[in-house]
Amino acid sequence: MKKVWILIAALACGPVGLCAEVNADQSVPGSPVSLTLQQSISLAIEGATQILKAKNNLDFTGAQLLQTYMQFLPNLEASAGYAWQSGRTYSTVVTPVSIATTDRSMDYHLTSTLNLFSGFSDTASMRAGRERNAAAAMTLYRARQQIILDVTQAYLQVLLDRDIVNVADSNLKSSRERQTLLESQTQVGVKSLADLYRQQAQTSADELFFIQSQNRERDDQILLLRRLRVDLMKTYEIADVSLDTPTATNPYPDSDTQALLRSALDQRADLRAFQESSQAARWDVTTARSGYFPRVDLFADMSGTGQLLDRQIVDGVDQLPIPQQPLGKQLGDQVLYTAGATLTWGLFDRYLTRETVVRADVNARDAQIDYEDLKLQVEGDVKQAIGDYQAALQQLESAHRGLQSAQESFDAVQERYKVGASSIVDLLTAQAALVQAQTSDAQSRIGFVLQEKTMDDVLGRTAIPPSL
């Protein structure tokens, strides 16, 4: 019934990240805060450092891409100035004269340049910007997938620890009850002290196993909460999840290995990110080679000037012109328009272009090597995951059969012990085998679910919730 209420609360809260905050804020002080698997994933993705950095990189590459688009537009620059000067000059343009002046001047310029050809640099930069922006998006997507797998693994580990604690607790209770019974039976002489001593030793061992299991569960829960970056001062209750059961047929047979490999190569976001980065690096080589080509630009310029003379004395004679036009009218009347084209070609740049091309080419080759290495890694991951999945499926079936056999064996030996047909050693051995079988069954069930999630991850099929 408790699981039902947890599920209803999760559905009522809406987005999984918001639900965790609502539970934490509205809970009764001191009461445990319930965390589901989806809430844990949401909290981890929101606060993970690698996610935040990936988002920042995506924003940066987006700005870079926008700038490469703007390279195809003309620029526009404006400048204006105001100056006051006073002093004496000696002019020999016509007749040598001495001029003493004090004047004020203003000017403005509007300049625009449009590049017509830059050695394909702008086009290559735009294509490289697209590839890098796509790679950043794929990197962010892959980071989210990895966070989901990591949190799921940590969450399932806590659930496995809880199952083992329950097994250890049940086993300890059985040992204590048997020890209490043996203590009474030895007092009346029905059982020997040797049986009691053996049971006391087994009870101590079972108590140690229970303590160790509890401590492991506590440690793994702390590791999970640290991944979620939540307040460790609060108490948290990890909700159960419904574990998947294997289908009637193996969804990943060996005969489908090649198809799964092709699917992984098409869907793995990290492989696609490396591919985009490799293509961007190749476009960088084209950008570097633009230095070998001439550059052609169109330019246009509009400038206006104005000047007011406050004093002008030529060879001692005041020659200040009167009247003078205001500065504002001069700036509107005295306008000069200029337009033209320029061709710039670096004939010798001391080997700088060559060095830039070589460096870009090396980076492109290195990026291709990284892509090929990751491709081989993906292929290896898929083959290994297929083998691990089949092993997990076999272990699940084997552990289930082993648990049934161990339970039947323990029940039989326990009945024989009650009538004196079996020794305490046989009973304790059967009990230890039952505990081991219960532990193996819990591990195989959790391991199978985790292996399913791992298969989705290596194939690039891990679904990202829409809210994330």
C-alpha positions, 0 to 999 in steps of 0.5 A: 500500500505504501508503494501505491501512495508513493506512485500516486504522489509522484504522478500528482507532483508533475515534473519529477524534479519539481516533485522532489522539491515539493516533497522536501519543502512540504514534508513534516520536519524530521520526517523522511523525504521520499525519493523515487528513481525518476526524481533522483534522475531529475535532481542529478541531471539538474545539478551535475557539473558535466551537464552544466559545462555541456550546456555552457559549451552549447551556448558558446558554440551557438554564439560562434555559429551566429557569428559565422553567419554574420560574416556574410553581411557588411559591417558598419562603423561610425566615428565622430570627433571634436577638436579645438586648437590654437597656435602659430604656423608658417605657410609657404604654399604661395607666399611665405606667411606667418599665421596665428589661428584659434579654431574649432572643428568637428567631423564624422565618418560612416564606413562599411565594408563587404567582403566578396571573396576571402578564400572560402574562409567564411563558408568553411567557418560557417560549416565548421560552426554548424558541426561544432554546435551539433557536436555540443548538442550531442555531447549534452545529450550523451551526458544526460544519458550517462547521468541516467545510467549512473544514477540508476546503477546507484539507485538499484545498488541501494535497493539490492543492499536493502534486499540483502539486509532483509535476508540478513535480518530474517536469517538472524531472527531464525538463528536467534529463535533457534538459539533460544529454543536450544538453550531451553532444550539443553537445560532439560537435556534434550539437546547437547551443549555442542549443538548450542555452542555451534548455534551461538557461533552461527548466531554471532556470524549472522549478526555480523552479516546483518551489521555489515549489510546495514552499513553497506546500505547506509554507505551506498545510500550516502553515495547516491545522495551525494550524486543527487547533491541534496541536503544530507542533513535530511532523512531520505526514503528510497522508494522501491521500483518494479523490476523488469522480468525477462521476456519469453525470447532473448531480445539480443541474440547472437545472430543480431549482433551486426544489426545491433552494432549498426544501430549503436553506430547510428544512435550513439550520441557521443560517437555522432559528436566525435564525428561532427567534431572531426568534420569541423576540424576538416573545415578548419583546414579549408579556413586555414588555406584561405591565406593562399588566396587574395581577398576582395572587399567592397567599401563605402565611406561617407564623411563630413567636416566643419570648422569655425575660426575664432582667430586668424592673423596672417603676418600681423593682419586680422583676416578672420572671415565673416560671416562663417557658417555654423558647424551643424550646417557645414557638417551637412553641406561639406560631405564626401562620399567614397566607394571602391574595391580593394584586393589584398593578396599576401605574397609572402607571410614568412611561412605563417599560412603554411604553419596554420594549414599544417596545424589545422591538418594535424588537428583534423587527423587527430580528430579522425583518430579519436573518432575511429578509436571511439567507434572501435570502443562502441563496437566492443561495448556492444559485443560485451554488453550482449554477452553480459546480458545473456549471462545476466539472463542465465544467472537470473534463471540459475539463481531462481532455481537455486533458491527453490532448491535451497529452500526445499533443502532447508525445509527438509533438513529442518524437519529432519533436525526436529525429529533428530534425523539430522545434525545441527551441522547439517541444519546450519549448512542448509541455512547458510546455503539458503542465505547465499541463494537468497542473496544470489537471487536478489543480485541476479534480479537487480543485475538483470535490470541494470544490464537492460539499462546498460544495453540501452546505454551502449546502443544509445537508446536511453530515453531522456524525459521531455522535462529534462 
